[in-house]
Amino acid sequence: MRIIPQRMLGSDLSIKQRLTNLETLILALLDSPTYLASNDVGFNGQQFRKTIFKKLLCSYPFQTMVETGTCLGNTTGYMAEISGLPVWSAELDPRFAALARKRLVRFSNVRIENIDSRAFLRDLVDINLHQTFTFFYLDAHWNDDLPLREEVEFIAKKWSKFVIMVDDFAVPGDPGYKYDYYGLGMNLTPRYLNETLRRLDLIACYPLLSSDEESGAKRGCVVLTRNGGLANTLISTGLFR
C-alpha cells in the first residue's frame, strides 16, 4: 500500500492523509504485526527489483546496508534476511518507526532510528560507517522537503565505496514505472539528479526489464555509483540500461 505522503508530519499533514496513515498502521498491526517473508514483501513486491538486489550482493563485497525511509519495515526486513549484513534504517515518523521496530524485533542485525535522513547519515559518519562498503536504499521522499539530492551528495563525498538504489524514480522511456512528483523541480526524474551526478562523477543505471514484465507495485528506480570500476561492475550485471 502506498502511503500519501509517507513522511509529512505535524500541521503539514491533511486530515485525509492522517487517516490514510492511521489506517495503514492499524492494518499492519492486525494483518502483519510481524515481518514475514513472501513474494509480496520488500522492494514493493517487485521480483525483478529483488533480482537486481541479489545480483548486487553477489557482485560487490558489501559490508553494510543503509536505508532512509523505513515505513513499515518490509524492505528493511528483506535486506536483513537476504544479506545477513547489518542494516541501519531511518524513519522520520515516530509511529512508523515504532511499528517497524516491533515488526522486525527478531532481527538482531537491524537498527531503526527515528530521525531525519540527513542527520542520520551524519551520525553514521560519526561512528565511521562511511569506511565500509555500503549499499544504500533511499526512500525518504517527503513533499515540500525532498532530501534526495542532499543524501546523494553527502554519500558521494563521505563514502569511497557505495552503490545507491533510489526508489520511486522515473525510468526514461518506460512510463509504466511509477515515480514520485511533488511539483515543479521536485519530480523524481533524471532531470532532478542530472547536475548532481555530473558534478560528483556518478553513473545512473535503470532497470532493463520493461514495466509490463515487472510484478508488484511497478515503482521505478535508479541505481547510482561512481564512474570507473564500480560502474563497470554494475553494467556487467546485464540487468541495466
DRENRO-258377 format. One line per 4 residues: number of its first residue (from 1); their letters; for each residue x, y, z of N, C-alpha, C, O. Coordinates in Angstrom, 1 decimal. Layout:
// DRENRO-258377
NUM	A	X/Y/Z/X/Y/Z/X/Y/Z/X/Y/Z  ...
//
This chain:
// DRENRO-258377
1	MRII	0.8/-1.2/0.0/0.0/0.0/0.0/0.9/1.2/0.0/1.8/1.3/0.8  0.6/2.2/-0.9/1.3/3.4/-0.9/0.7/4.4/0.0/-0.5/4.7/0.0  1.6/5.0/0.9/1.1/6.0/1.9/1.3/7.4/1.3/2.4/7.6/0.8  0.4/8.3/1.5/0.5/9.6/0.9/0.3/10.7/1.9/-0.6/10.7/2.7
5	PQRM	1.4/11.5/1.9/2.7/11.2/1.6/3.4/10.7/2.9/3.0/11.1/4.0  4.3/9.8/2.8/4.8/9.0/3.9/5.4/9.8/5.0/5.1/9.4/6.2  6.2/10.8/4.7/7.0/11.3/5.8/6.6/12.7/6.2/7.4/13.4/6.8  5.4/13.2/5.8/5.0/14.5/6.3/4.5/14.5/7.7/3.8/13.5/8.1
9	LGSD	4.8/15.5/8.5/4.4/15.5/9.9/3.7/16.8/10.3/3.7/17.7/9.5  3.0/16.7/11.5/2.5/18.0/12.1/1.4/18.6/11.2/0.6/17.9/10.6  1.4/19.9/11.2/0.3/20.6/10.6/0.3/20.5/9.1/-0.7/20.8/8.4  1.4/20.0/8.5/1.5/19.8/7.0/0.7/18.6/6.5/0.4/18.5/5.3
13	LSIK	0.2/17.8/7.5/-0.5/16.6/7.1/-2.0/16.9/7.2/-2.5/17.3/8.2  -2.7/16.7/6.0/-4.1/16.9/6.0/-4.8/15.8/6.8/-4.3/14.8/7.1  -6.1/16.1/7.1/-6.9/15.1/7.8/-7.0/13.8/7.0/-6.9/12.7/7.6  -7.2/13.9/5.7/-7.3/12.7/4.9/-6.0/11.9/4.9/-6.1/10.7/5.0
17	QRLT	-4.9/12.6/4.8/-3.6/11.9/4.9/-3.3/11.3/6.2/-2.8/10.2/6.3  -3.7/12.0/7.3/-3.6/11.4/8.6/-4.4/10.1/8.8/-3.9/9.1/9.3  -5.6/10.1/8.2/-6.4/9.0/8.3/-5.9/7.8/7.5/-6.0/6.7/7.9  -5.3/8.2/6.3/-4.7/7.1/5.5/-3.5/6.5/6.2/-3.4/5.3/6.2
21	NLET	-2.7/7.3/6.8/-1.5/6.7/7.5/-2.0/5.9/8.7/-1.4/4.9/9.0  -3.0/6.4/9.4/-3.5/5.7/10.6/-4.1/4.4/10.2/-3.9/3.3/10.8  -4.8/4.3/9.1/-5.4/3.1/8.6/-4.3/2.1/8.2/-4.4/0.9/8.5  -3.2/2.6/7.6/-2.1/1.8/7.2/-1.5/1.1/8.5/-1.1/-0.1/8.5
25	LILA	-1.3/1.9/9.5/-0.7/1.4/10.8/-1.6/0.4/11.4/-1.1/-0.7/11.8  -2.9/0.6/11.4/-3.8/-0.3/12.0/-3.9/-1.6/11.3/-3.9/-2.7/11.8  -3.9/-1.5/9.9/-4.0/-2.7/9.1/-2.7/-3.6/9.3/-2.8/-4.8/9.3  -1.6/-2.9/9.4/-0.3/-3.6/9.6/-0.3/-4.3/10.9/0.1/-5.5/11.0
29	LLDS	-0.8/-3.7/12.0/-0.9/-4.3/13.3/-1.8/-5.5/13.3/-1.5/-6.5/13.9  -2.9/-5.4/12.5/-3.9/-6.5/12.5/-3.5/-7.7/11.6/-3.6/-8.8/11.9  -3.0/-7.3/10.4/-2.7/-8.3/9.4/-1.3/-8.8/9.3/-1.0/-9.9/8.9  -0.3/-7.9/9.7/1.1/-8.3/9.6/1.9/-7.7/10.8/2.8/-6.9/10.5
33	PTYL	1.6/-8.1/12.0/2.3/-7.5/13.1/3.7/-7.9/13.2/4.5/-7.2/13.9  4.1/-8.9/12.5/5.5/-9.4/12.5/5.9/-9.6/11.0/5.1/-10.0/10.2  7.1/-9.2/10.7/7.6/-9.3/9.3/7.6/-10.8/9.0/8.2/-11.6/9.7  7.0/-11.1/7.8/7.1/-12.5/7.3/7.5/-12.4/5.8/6.9/-11.6/5.1
37	ASND	8.5/-13.1/5.4/9.0/-13.1/4.0/7.9/-13.7/3.1/7.3/-14.7/3.4  7.7/-13.0/2.0/6.9/-13.5/0.9/7.2/-12.8/-0.4/8.0/-11.8/-0.4  6.7/-13.2/-1.5/6.9/-12.6/-2.8/6.4/-11.1/-2.8/7.0/-10.3/-3.5  5.4/-10.9/-2.0/4.8/-9.5/-2.0/5.5/-8.6/-1.0/5.2/-7.4/-1.0
41	VGFN	6.5/-9.0/-0.3/7.1/-8.2/0.8/8.5/-7.8/0.4/9.3/-8.6/0.0  8.8/-6.5/0.5/10.1/-6.0/0.2/10.2/-5.5/-1.2/9.7/-6.1/-2.1  10.9/-4.3/-1.3/11.0/-3.7/-2.7/9.7/-3.7/-3.5/9.7/-3.9/-4.6  8.7/-3.3/-2.8/7.3/-3.1/-3.4/6.8/-4.3/-4.0/5.9/-4.3/-4.8
45	GQQF	7.3/-5.5/-3.6/6.8/-6.7/-4.2/7.2/-6.9/-5.6/6.6/-7.7/-6.3  8.3/-6.2/-6.0/8.8/-6.3/-7.4/9.9/-7.3/-7.5/11.0/-7.2/-7.0  9.6/-8.4/-8.3/10.5/-9.5/-8.4/11.8/-9.2/-9.1/12.9/-9.6/-8.7  11.7/-8.4/-10.2/12.9/-8.0/-10.9/13.8/-7.1/-10.0/15.0/-7.2/-10.0
49	RKTI	13.1/-6.2/-9.2/13.9/-5.4/-8.3/14.7/-6.3/-7.3/15.8/-6.0/-6.9  14.0/-7.3/-6.8/14.7/-8.3/-5.9/15.8/-9.0/-6.6/16.9/-9.2/-6.0  15.6/-9.3/-7.9/16.7/-9.9/-8.6/17.9/-9.0/-8.7/19.1/-9.4/-8.6  17.7/-7.7/-9.0/18.7/-6.7/-9.0/19.5/-6.7/-7.7/20.7/-6.7/-7.6
53	FKKL	18.7/-6.6/-6.6/19.4/-6.6/-5.3/20.2/-7.8/-5.0/21.4/-7.7/-4.5  19.7/-9.0/-5.3/20.5/-10.2/-5.1/21.8/-10.2/-6.0/22.8/-10.7/-5.5  21.7/-9.7/-7.2/22.8/-9.7/-8.1/23.8/-8.7/-7.6/25.0/-9.0/-7.7  23.4/-7.6/-7.1/24.4/-6.6/-6.5/25.1/-7.2/-5.3/26.3/-7.0/-5.1
57	LCSY	24.4/-8.0/-4.5/25.0/-8.7/-3.3/26.1/-9.6/-3.8/27.1/-9.8/-3.1  25.9/-10.3/-4.9/26.9/-11.2/-5.5/28.0/-10.5/-6.2/29.1/-11.0/-6.2  27.8/-9.3/-6.6/28.8/-8.6/-7.4/29.7/-7.7/-6.6/30.8/-7.4/-7.1  29.2/-7.2/-5.5/30.0/-6.3/-4.6/30.2/-6.9/-3.2/29.3/-7.5/-2.7
61	PFQT	31.3/-6.6/-2.6/31.6/-7.1/-1.2/31.0/-6.1/-0.2/31.8/-5.5/0.6  29.7/-5.9/-0.2/29.1/-5.0/0.8/29.4/-5.5/2.2/29.4/-6.7/2.5  29.5/-4.5/3.1/29.7/-4.7/4.5/28.5/-4.2/5.3/28.2/-4.6/6.4  27.7/-3.3/4.7/26.6/-2.6/5.5/25.5/-2.3/4.5/25.7/-2.0/3.3
65	MVET	24.3/-2.3/5.0/23.1/-1.8/4.3/22.6/-0.6/5.0/22.5/-0.6/6.3  22.2/0.5/4.3/21.7/1.7/4.9/20.4/2.1/4.1/20.4/2.1/2.9  19.3/2.3/4.9/18.1/2.7/4.3/17.6/4.0/4.9/17.7/4.2/6.1  17.0/4.9/4.0/16.3/6.0/4.5/14.9/5.9/4.1/14.6/5.8/2.9
69	GTCL	14.0/6.0/5.1/12.6/5.8/4.8/12.1/4.4/5.1/11.9/3.6/4.2  12.1/4.0/6.4/11.8/2.7/6.8/10.3/2.3/6.5/10.0/1.2/6.1  9.4/3.2/6.8/7.9/2.9/6.7/7.6/1.7/7.5/7.9/1.8/8.7  7.0/0.7/7.0/6.6/-0.5/7.8/7.7/-1.5/8.0/7.6/-2.4/8.8
73	GNTT	8.8/-1.3/7.3/10.0/-2.1/7.6/10.1/-3.4/6.7/10.9/-4.3/6.9  9.2/-3.4/5.6/9.2/-4.6/4.7/10.5/-4.7/4.0/11.1/-5.8/3.9  11.0/-3.7/3.4/12.3/-3.7/2.6/13.4/-3.9/3.6/14.4/-4.5/3.3  13.3/-3.2/4.8/14.3/-3.4/5.8/14.5/-4.8/6.2/15.7/-5.3/6.2
77	GYMA	13.4/-5.5/6.4/13.5/-6.9/6.8/14.0/-7.8/5.7/14.8/-8.7/5.9  13.6/-7.5/4.5/14.0/-8.3/3.3/15.5/-8.1/3.1/16.2/-9.2/2.9  16.1/-6.9/3.2/17.5/-6.7/3.1/18.3/-7.4/4.2/19.3/-8.0/4.0  17.7/-7.4/5.4/18.4/-8.0/6.6/18.4/-9.5/6.4/19.4/-10.2/6.7
81	EISG	17.3/-10.1/5.9/17.2/-11.5/5.8/18.1/-12.1/4.6/18.7/-13.1/4.8  18.0/-11.4/3.5/18.8/-11.9/2.3/20.2/-11.6/2.4/21.0/-12.5/2.0  20.6/-10.5/3.0/22.1/-10.2/3.0/22.8/-10.7/4.2/24.0/-11.1/4.2  22.1/-10.8/5.4/22.7/-11.2/6.6/23.6/-10.1/7.2/24.3/-10.3/8.2
85	LPVW	23.6/-8.9/6.6/24.5/-7.8/7.0/23.8/-6.9/7.9/22.6/-6.9/8.0  24.6/-6.1/8.6/23.9/-5.0/9.5/23.1/-4.1/8.6/23.6/-3.6/7.6  21.9/-3.8/9.0/21.0/-2.9/8.3/20.7/-1.7/9.2/20.1/-1.9/10.3  21.0/-0.5/8.8/20.7/0.7/9.5/19.6/1.4/8.7/19.7/1.6/7.5
89	SAEL	18.5/1.8/9.4/17.4/2.5/8.7/16.9/3.7/9.5/17.0/3.7/10.7  16.4/4.7/8.8/15.9/5.9/9.4/14.5/6.2/9.0/14.2/6.0/7.8  13.6/6.5/9.9/12.2/6.9/9.6/11.9/8.1/10.4/12.0/8.1/11.7  11.4/9.1/9.8/11.1/10.4/10.5/9.8/10.3/11.3/9.7/10.9/12.4
93	DPRF	8.8/9.6/10.8/7.5/9.5/11.5/7.7/8.5/12.7/8.0/7.3/12.5  7.5/9.0/13.9/7.8/8.1/15.1/6.8/6.9/15.2/7.2/5.9/15.7  5.6/7.0/14.6/4.7/5.9/14.6/5.1/4.8/13.7/5.1/3.6/14.1  5.6/5.1/12.5/6.1/4.1/11.6/7.4/3.5/12.1/7.6/2.3/12.0
97	AALA	8.2/4.3/12.7/9.5/3.8/13.3/9.2/2.8/14.4/9.8/1.7/14.5  8.2/3.1/15.3/7.9/2.2/16.4/7.3/0.9/15.9/7.7/-0.2/16.3  6.4/1.0/14.9/5.8/-0.2/14.3/6.9/-1.0/13.6/6.8/-2.3/13.7  7.8/-0.4/12.9/8.8/-1.2/12.2/9.7/-1.9/13.2/10.1/-3.1/12.9
101	RKRL	10.0/-1.3/14.3/10.8/-1.9/15.3/10.1/-3.1/15.8/10.7/-4.2/16.0  8.8/-3.0/16.1/8.0/-4.1/16.6/8.0/-5.3/15.6/8.1/-6.4/16.0  7.8/-4.9/14.3/7.6/-6.0/13.3/9.0/-6.7/13.0/9.0/-7.9/12.6  10.1/-6.0/13.3/11.4/-6.6/13.0/12.2/-6.9/14.2/13.4/-7.1/14.2
105	VRFS	11.5/-7.1/15.3/12.2/-7.3/16.6/13.1/-8.6/16.6/14.1/-8.6/17.3  12.8/-9.5/15.8/13.6/-10.8/15.8/14.9/-10.6/15.0/15.8/-11.5/15.1  15.1/-9.5/14.3/16.4/-9.3/13.6/17.4/-8.6/14.4/17.2/-7.4/14.7  18.4/-9.3/14.8/19.5/-8.7/15.6/20.4/-7.8/14.8/21.1/-7.0/15.3
109	NVRI	20.3/-7.9/13.5/21.2/-7.1/12.6/20.5/-5.8/12.1/21.0/-5.2/11.2  19.3/-5.5/12.6/18.6/-4.3/12.2/18.5/-3.3/13.3/18.3/-3.6/14.4  18.8/-2.0/12.9/18.7/-0.9/13.8/17.9/0.2/13.1/18.3/0.7/12.0  16.8/0.6/13.7/15.9/1.7/13.2/16.0/2.9/14.0/15.7/2.8/15.2
113	ENID	16.3/4.0/13.4/16.3/5.3/14.1/15.2/6.2/13.7/14.8/6.3/12.5  14.6/6.9/14.6/13.5/7.9/14.4/14.2/9.2/14.2/14.4/10.0/15.2  14.6/9.6/13.0/15.4/10.7/12.8/15.3/11.2/11.3/15.0/10.4/10.4  15.6/12.4/11.0/15.7/12.9/9.7/16.8/12.2/8.9/17.9/11.9/9.5
117	SRAF	16.6/11.9/7.7/17.6/11.1/6.9/19.0/11.8/6.8/20.0/11.1/6.9  19.0/13.1/6.7/20.3/13.8/6.6/21.0/13.8/7.9/22.3/13.5/7.9  20.4/14.0/9.0/21.0/13.8/10.3/21.5/12.4/10.6/22.5/12.2/11.1  20.7/11.5/10.1/21.0/10.0/10.2/22.3/9.7/9.5/23.2/9.0/10.1
121	LRDL	22.5/10.2/8.3/23.7/9.9/7.5/24.9/10.6/8.2/26.0/10.0/8.3  24.7/11.8/8.8/25.8/12.4/9.5/26.2/11.6/10.7/27.4/11.4/11.0  25.2/11.0/11.4/25.5/10.2/12.6/26.3/8.9/12.2/27.1/8.5/12.9  26.0/8.4/11.0/26.7/7.2/10.5/28.1/7.5/10.3/29.0/6.6/10.5
125	VDIN	28.4/8.7/9.8/29.8/9.1/9.6/30.5/9.2/10.9/31.7/8.9/11.1  29.8/9.7/11.9/30.4/9.9/13.3/30.8/8.6/13.9/31.8/8.6/14.7  30.2/7.5/13.5/30.6/6.2/14.0/31.4/5.4/13.0/31.6/4.2/13.1  31.9/6.1/12.0/32.9/5.6/11.0/32.2/4.6/10.1/32.9/3.7/9.5
129	LHQT	30.9/4.6/9.9/30.3/3.7/9.0/30.7/4.0/7.5/30.5/3.2/6.6  31.1/5.2/7.3/31.5/5.6/5.9/32.7/4.9/5.5/33.1/5.0/4.3  33.4/4.2/6.4/34.6/3.5/6.0/34.3/2.1/5.5/35.2/1.3/5.1  33.0/1.7/5.5/32.5/0.4/5.0/32.0/0.5/3.6/31.6/1.6/3.1
133	FTFF	32.0/-0.6/2.8/31.4/-0.7/1.5/29.9/-0.8/1.7/29.5/-1.8/2.3  29.2/0.2/1.3/27.8/0.3/1.7/26.8/0.3/0.6/27.0/0.9/-0.5  25.7/-0.5/0.7/24.6/-0.4/-0.2/23.5/0.5/0.5/23.1/0.3/1.6  23.1/1.5/-0.3/22.1/2.5/0.2/20.8/2.3/-0.5/20.8/2.1/-1.8
137	YLDA	19.7/2.3/0.2/18.4/2.3/-0.4/17.7/3.6/0.1/17.3/3.7/1.3  17.5/4.5/-0.8/17.0/5.8/-0.5/15.5/5.9/-0.8/15.1/5.8/-2.0  14.7/6.0/0.2/13.2/6.1/0.1/12.6/7.1/1.0/11.4/6.9/1.3  13.3/8.0/1.5/12.8/9.1/2.4/12.3/10.3/1.6/12.8/11.4/1.8
141	HWND	11.4/10.0/0.7/10.8/11.1/-0.1/9.7/11.8/0.6/8.7/11.1/1.0  9.8/13.1/0.8/8.7/13.8/1.5/7.9/14.6/0.5/7.7/14.1/-0.6  7.5/15.8/0.9/6.7/16.5/0.0/7.4/17.8/-0.3/8.1/17.9/-1.3  7.2/18.9/0.5/7.9/20.1/0.2/9.3/20.1/0.7/10.1/21.1/0.4
145	DLPL	9.7/19.1/1.3/11.1/18.9/1.8/11.6/17.6/1.2/11.4/16.5/1.8  12.3/17.7/0.1/12.8/16.5/-0.6/14.3/16.4/-0.4/15.1/17.2/-1.0  14.8/15.4/0.3/16.2/15.4/0.7/17.1/14.6/-0.2/18.3/14.5/0.0  16.6/14.1/-1.4/17.4/13.2/-2.2/18.7/13.7/-2.7/19.7/13.1/-2.5
149	REEV	18.7/14.9/-3.2/20.0/15.5/-3.7/21.0/15.6/-2.6/22.2/15.2/-2.7  20.5/16.1/-1.4/21.4/16.2/-0.3/22.0/14.8/0.2/23.1/14.7/0.5  21.1/13.8/0.2/21.5/12.5/0.6/22.6/12.0/-0.4/23.6/11.5/0.0  22.3/12.1/-1.7/23.3/11.6/-2.7/24.6/12.3/-2.6/25.7/11.7/-2.6
153	EFIA	24.6/13.6/-2.5/25.8/14.4/-2.4/26.6/14.1/-1.1/27.8/13.9/-1.2  25.9/13.9/0.0/26.6/13.6/1.2/27.3/12.2/1.1/28.4/12.1/1.5  26.6/11.3/0.6/27.1/9.9/0.5/28.3/9.9/-0.4/29.4/9.3/-0.1  28.2/10.6/-1.6/29.3/10.6/-2.5/30.6/11.3/-2.0/31.7/11.0/-2.3
157	KKWS	30.4/12.3/-1.1/31.5/13.0/-0.5/32.1/12.3/0.7/33.3/12.4/0.9  31.4/11.5/1.4/31.9/10.8/2.6/32.2/9.4/2.4/33.1/8.9/3.1  31.5/8.6/1.5/31.8/7.2/1.3/32.7/7.1/0.1/32.4/7.7/-1.0  33.7/6.2/0.1/34.5/6.0/-1.0/33.9/4.8/-1.9/34.1/4.8/-3.1
161	KFVI	33.3/3.9/-1.2/32.7/2.7/-1.9/31.3/2.6/-1.6/30.9/2.4/-0.4  30.4/2.7/-2.6/29.0/2.6/-2.3/28.2/2.3/-3.6/28.7/2.5/-4.7  27.0/1.8/-3.5/26.0/1.7/-4.5/24.7/2.2/-3.9/24.4/1.8/-2.8  24.0/3.0/-4.7/22.8/3.6/-4.2/21.6/3.2/-5.1/21.7/3.2/-6.3
165	MVDD	20.6/2.7/-4.5/19.3/2.5/-5.2/18.3/3.5/-4.7/18.1/3.6/-3.5  17.7/4.2/-5.6/16.7/5.2/-5.3/15.3/4.7/-5.7/15.1/4.3/-6.9  14.4/4.6/-4.8/13.0/4.1/-5.1/12.2/5.2/-5.6/12.5/6.4/-5.5  11.1/4.9/-6.3/10.1/5.8/-6.8/10.7/6.8/-7.8/10.2/7.9/-7.9
169	FAVP	11.6/6.3/-8.6/12.3/7.2/-9.6/11.9/6.8/-11.0/11.7/5.6/-11.4  11.6/7.8/-11.8/11.2/7.6/-13.2/12.2/6.8/-14.0/13.4/7.1/-13.9  11.8/5.9/-14.8/12.6/5.2/-15.8/12.4/5.8/-17.1/11.3/5.6/-17.7  13.4/6.4/-17.7/13.3/7.0/-19.1/12.8/6.1/-20.1/13.3/4.9/-20.2
173	GDPG	11.8/6.5/-20.9/11.3/5.7/-21.9/10.3/4.6/-21.5/9.8/3.9/-22.4  10.0/4.5/-20.2/9.0/3.5/-19.8/8.1/4.1/-18.7/8.3/4.0/-17.5  7.0/4.7/-19.2/6.1/5.4/-18.3/5.3/4.5/-17.5/4.6/4.9/-16.5  5.4/3.2/-17.7/4.7/2.2/-16.9/5.3/2.1/-15.5/4.6/1.6/-14.6
177	YKYD	6.5/2.5/-15.3/7.1/2.6/-14.0/6.7/3.9/-13.3/6.9/5.0/-13.8  6.1/3.7/-12.2/5.6/4.9/-11.4/6.7/5.6/-10.7/7.7/5.0/-10.3  6.5/6.9/-10.5/7.5/7.7/-9.7/6.8/8.8/-8.9/5.6/9.1/-9.2  7.6/9.4/-8.0/7.0/10.4/-7.2/7.2/11.8/-7.8/8.2/12.1/-8.5
181	YYGL	6.2/12.7/-7.6/6.3/14.0/-8.1/5.6/15.0/-7.1/4.5/14.7/-6.6  6.3/16.0/-6.8/5.9/17.0/-5.8/5.9/18.4/-6.3/5.9/19.3/-5.5  5.8/18.6/-7.6/5.7/19.9/-8.1/6.9/20.3/-8.9/7.8/19.5/-9.1  6.9/21.5/-9.5/7.9/22.0/-10.4/9.3/21.8/-9.7/9.6/22.3/-8.6
185	GMNL	10.2/21.1/-10.4/11.6/21.0/-10.0/11.7/20.0/-8.9/12.9/19.8/-8.4  10.7/19.3/-8.5/10.7/18.3/-7.4/10.1/17.0/-7.8/9.6/16.3/-7.0  10.3/16.7/-9.1/9.8/15.4/-9.6/11.0/14.4/-9.6/12.1/14.8/-10.0  10.8/13.2/-9.2/11.9/12.2/-9.2/12.1/11.7/-10.7/11.7/10.5/-11.0
189	TPRY	12.8/12.5/-11.5/13.1/12.2/-12.8/14.6/12.4/-13.0/15.2/13.0/-12.2  15.2/11.9/-14.1/16.6/12.1/-14.4/17.0/13.6/-14.3/18.1/13.9/-13.8  16.1/14.5/-14.7/16.5/15.9/-14.7/16.7/16.4/-13.3/17.6/17.3/-13.0  16.0/15.8/-12.3/16.2/16.2/-10.9/17.6/16.0/-10.4/18.1/16.7/-9.6
193	LNET	18.3/14.9/-10.9/19.6/14.5/-10.4/20.7/14.8/-11.4/21.9/14.6/-11.0  20.4/15.1/-12.6/21.5/15.1/-13.6/22.7/16.0/-13.2/23.8/15.5/-13.4  22.5/17.2/-12.8/23.6/18.1/-12.4/24.4/17.6/-11.2/25.6/17.6/-11.2  23.7/17.0/-10.3/24.4/16.4/-9.1/25.2/15.3/-9.5/26.4/15.1/-9.1
197	LRRL	24.7/14.4/-10.4/25.5/13.2/-10.9/26.7/13.7/-11.7/27.8/13.1/-11.5  26.5/14.7/-12.5/27.7/15.2/-13.4/28.8/15.7/-12.5/29.9/15.5/-12.7  28.4/16.5/-11.5/29.3/17.2/-10.6/30.1/16.2/-9.8/31.3/16.4/-9.5  29.4/15.1/-9.4/30.0/14.1/-8.5/30.6/13.0/-9.2/31.2/12.0/-8.6
201	DLIA	30.5/13.0/-10.6/31.1/11.9/-11.4/30.4/10.5/-11.0/31.1/9.6/-10.8  29.1/10.5/-11.0/28.4/9.3/-10.8/27.6/8.9/-12.0/27.3/9.7/-12.9  27.4/7.6/-12.1/26.7/7.0/-13.2/25.3/6.6/-12.8/25.1/6.1/-11.6  24.3/6.7/-13.6/22.9/6.3/-13.3/22.5/5.2/-14.2/22.6/5.3/-15.4
205	CYPL	22.0/4.1/-13.7/21.6/2.9/-14.4/20.1/2.6/-14.1/19.7/2.7/-12.9  19.4/2.2/-15.1/17.9/2.0/-14.9/17.6/0.5/-15.3/18.4/-0.1/-16.1  16.6/-0.1/-14.6/16.3/-1.5/-14.9/16.0/-1.8/-16.3/15.3/-1.1/-17.0  16.6/-2.9/-16.8/16.5/-3.3/-18.1/15.1/-3.9/-18.4/14.5/-3.7/-19.5
209	LSSD	14.5/-4.5/-17.5/13.2/-5.2/-17.7/12.1/-4.1/-17.9/12.0/-3.1/-17.2  11.2/-4.4/-18.9/10.1/-3.5/-19.1/9.1/-3.5/-17.9/9.0/-4.6/-17.3  8.4/-2.4/-17.7/7.4/-2.4/-16.6/6.3/-3.4/-16.8/5.7/-3.9/-15.9  6.0/-3.7/-18.1/5.0/-4.7/-18.4/5.3/-6.0/-17.9/4.4/-6.8/-17.6
213	EESG	6.6/-6.3/-17.7/7.0/-7.6/-17.2/7.3/-7.6/-15.7/7.5/-8.7/-15.1  7.4/-6.5/-15.1/7.7/-6.4/-13.7/6.4/-6.7/-12.9/5.3/-6.6/-13.4  6.6/-7.2/-11.6/5.5/-7.5/-10.8/5.3/-6.4/-9.7/6.0/-5.4/-9.7  4.4/-6.7/-8.8/4.2/-5.8/-7.6/3.7/-4.4/-8.0/2.9/-4.2/-8.9
217	AKRG	4.2/-3.4/-7.3/3.7/-2.0/-7.5/4.2/-1.3/-8.7/3.8/-0.2/-9.0  5.2/-1.9/-9.3/5.8/-1.3/-10.6/6.3/0.1/-10.3/6.1/1.1/-11.1  7.0/0.3/-9.2/7.7/1.6/-8.9/9.0/1.6/-9.7/9.7/0.6/-9.7  9.4/2.8/-10.2/10.6/2.9/-10.9/11.8/3.0/-9.9/11.6/3.3/-8.8
221	CVVL	13.0/2.8/-10.4/14.2/3.0/-9.6/15.4/3.4/-10.5/15.4/3.2/-11.7  16.4/4.0/-9.8/17.7/4.2/-10.5/18.7/3.7/-9.5/18.6/3.9/-8.3  19.8/3.2/-10.1/21.0/2.7/-9.3/22.2/3.6/-9.6/22.5/3.8/-10.8  22.8/4.1/-8.6/23.9/5.1/-8.8/25.2/4.5/-8.2/25.2/3.8/-7.2
225	TRNG	26.3/4.8/-8.8/27.6/4.5/-8.2/28.7/5.4/-8.9/28.4/6.1/-9.8  29.9/5.3/-8.5/31.0/6.1/-9.1/31.3/5.6/-10.4/31.3/4.4/-10.7  31.7/6.5/-11.3/32.3/6.0/-12.6/33.6/5.3/-12.4/34.2/5.6/-11.4  33.9/4.4/-13.3/35.2/3.6/-13.1/34.8/2.2/-12.8/33.9/1.6/-13.3
229	GLAN	35.6/1.6/-11.9/35.5/0.2/-11.6/34.1/-0.2/-11.1/33.6/-1.2/-11.4  33.6/0.6/-10.1/32.3/0.3/-9.5/31.2/0.3/-10.6/30.3/-0.5/-10.6  31.3/1.3/-11.5/30.3/1.4/-12.6/30.4/0.2/-13.5/29.4/-0.3/-14.0  31.6/-0.2/-13.8/31.8/-1.3/-14.8/31.2/-2.6/-14.2/30.6/-3.3/-15.0
233	TLIS	31.4/-2.8/-12.9/30.8/-3.9/-12.3/29.3/-3.9/-12.4/28.6/-4.9/-12.7  28.7/-2.7/-12.2/27.2/-2.5/-12.2/26.7/-2.9/-13.7/25.7/-3.6/-13.8  27.4/-2.3/-14.7/27.0/-2.5/-16.0/27.1/-4.0/-16.4/26.3/-4.6/-17.2  28.1/-4.7/-15.9/28.4/-6.1/-16.3/27.4/-7.0/-15.7/27.3/-8.2/-16.2
237	TGLF	26.5/-6.6/-14.8/25.5/-7.5/-14.3/24.5/-7.9/-15.4/23.8/-8.9/-15.3  24.3/-7.0/-16.4/23.4/-7.3/-17.5/22.0/-7.0/-17.2/21.1/-7.4/-17.9  21.7/-6.3/-16.0/20.4/-6.0/-15.6/19.9/-4.6/-15.8/18.8/-4.2/-15.4  20.8/-3.8/-16.4/20.5/-2.3/-16.5/20.7/-1.9/-18.0/21.3/-2.5/-18.8
241	R	20.1/-0.7/-18.2/20.3/0.0/-19.4/20.7/1.5/-19.2/20.9/2.2/-20.1
//
